[in-house]
Amino acid sequence: MIAAGIDLGGTKIEAQLFDADWNRGKTKRVATPATYDALVEAVVDLIQWAGPVPVGISAAGLINPQTGIALTANLPASGKPFPADVTKRAGRKVTWVNDARSVILSEAVFGAAKDVPSVAGLILGTGVGGGIAVKGRLLAGPTGTVGEIGHGPLSAPTVAKYGLPLHACGCGRKGCVETYVSGPGMVRIAEALGSDLRDTRLIAAERGQVWRVWCELTAELLLTLSLAADPEVVVIAGGLSNIPHLIEDLSAALKAAQFGGFGIPELRLATVGDTAGASGAAYAAWRKANHG
Ligand SMILES: [Zn+2]
């Protein structure tokens, strides 16, 4: 075994070992504890279970690299020096990667975009996450927020065009992309436009105005990603990526949003599946250990 990944989510924590060909070996799964001390304990146990290989942790939420403090809605670790406490108890350092970024790195190295060097990713689910990977490495900077595009502003022209109200976001801001582009956000668009539909699958299947407005807002987000990173491929993952005509409709909306006749990145569905978080984090840890 050459590396381990620990997928740390709100309901379960799963550790996976990987061999030299990045095939999955042994796995171990435990329920996510409800208290901070028990959470630290559970993560330390899994690090010890993994043995003396580089360990990457794919964790819901953010770790502020400047303070070491966690910010997370899904784990009982917000406001705590989570990585430092785990390091202290485990007696070794591990690599921490945001869960959306882990999935995107996995897709860039092993999955839907392994044939191209520059990849952006968009996770469309109960929230909106993102990330950018170039030549198998995630872009990362001093704040650790690269890819947090769900908390950037919505497209003002689109919001104004349809008279959409602005909603408060869980992050403390108002009018974030996530408030309309996530799954619950799509339902908010339905409410705002007077549709009776409250299920994202039904809204998508209808392919009516609610769906078109959601595609337009999401395409504006994709345009921002494209203008910032100019990736060859954008991989789409998360619960909403199960919508059958998603790639087709978003590609058309992105093409319509692009200016000046410039091209658009190719949109592709994620292919790695459930193991993407763990394999992406394991790869980040392995690469750090072997290539700096
Ligand atoms: Zn926000």
Residues whose N, C-alpha, C, O or C-beta is under 5 A from the ligand:
A	BS01	ZN	G150 H151 C169 G170 C171 R173 C176
